[in-house]
């Protein structure tokens, strides 16, 4: 009787994993796209694209932390 319960736990874990992965990819793509647009408008050689990738990754990590990283331990 525990097998269906274990399957739902695996499914929930897979769902969370895909959500984290897509958030990271989306953040990096959005930040890089915005940086690329700024580079294109200003005519700079991909300086803002690199900054956009980094800012997008940092933003995605922050969103993931808000969603999953706080935990329930009460440690801070």
C-alpha positions as CSV (number, residue, x, y, z in Angstrom):
1,X,0.0,0.0,0.0
2,X,2.9,2.4,0.3
3,X,3.9,2.2,-3.4
4,X,1.3,4.8,-4.6
5,X,2.4,7.1,-1.9
6,X,6.0,6.8,-3.0
7,X,5.1,7.5,-6.6
8,X,3.3,10.7,-5.6
9,X,6.4,11.8,-3.7
10,X,8.6,11.1,-6.8
11,X,6.2,12.9,-9.0
12,X,6.2,15.9,-6.7
13,X,9.9,15.9,-6.6
14,X,10.1,15.7,-10.4
15,X,7.7,18.6,-10.7
16,X,9.7,20.7,-8.3
17,X,12.9,19.9,-10.2
18,X,11.4,20.9,-13.5
19,X,10.0,24.1,-12.0
20,X,13.4,25.1,-10.6
21,X,15.1,24.2,-13.9
22,X,12.6,26.2,-16.0
23,X,12.8,29.2,-13.6
24,X,16.6,29.2,-14.0
25,X,16.5,28.9,-17.8
26,X,13.8,31.5,-18.0
27,X,15.6,34.0,-15.8
28,X,18.9,33.6,-17.7
29,X,17.1,33.9,-21.0
30,X,15.1,36.9,-20.0
31,X,18.1,38.7,-18.5
32,X,20.3,37.9,-21.5
33,X,17.6,39.0,-23.9
34,X,17.1,42.3,-22.1
35,X,20.9,42.8,-22.0
36,X,21.1,42.0,-25.7
37,X,18.3,44.6,-26.4
38,X,20.2,47.2,-24.5
39,X,23.4,46.4,-26.4
40,X,21.6,46.6,-29.7
41,X,20.1,50.0,-28.8
42,X,23.3,51.5,-27.5
43,X,25.6,49.8,-30.0
44,X,27.9,48.3,-27.4
45,X,29.7,45.0,-27.9
46,X,27.7,42.6,-25.7
47,X,28.7,44.2,-22.4
48,X,25.1,44.4,-21.2
49,X,24.3,40.9,-22.5
50,X,26.8,39.4,-20.0
51,X,25.5,41.6,-17.2
52,X,21.9,40.5,-18.2
53,X,22.8,36.8,-18.0
54,X,24.3,37.3,-14.6
55,X,21.4,39.4,-13.3
56,X,18.9,37.0,-14.7
57,X,20.6,34.1,-13.0
58,X,20.7,36.0,-9.7
59,X,17.1,36.9,-10.0
60,X,16.1,33.3,-10.8
61,X,18.1,32.1,-7.8
62,X,16.3,34.6,-5.6
63,X,12.9,33.5,-6.9
64,X,13.7,29.9,-6.3
65,X,14.9,30.8,-2.8
66,X,11.6,32.5,-2.1
67,X,9.7,29.5,-3.3
68,X,11.7,26.6,-1.9
69,X,14.6,27.9,0.2
70,X,13.0,29.4,3.3
71,X,12.2,26.0,4.7
72,X,10.2,25.3,7.9
73,X,13.1,25.0,10.3
74,X,12.6,28.4,11.9
75,X,16.4,29.1,11.7
76,X,16.2,32.4,10.1
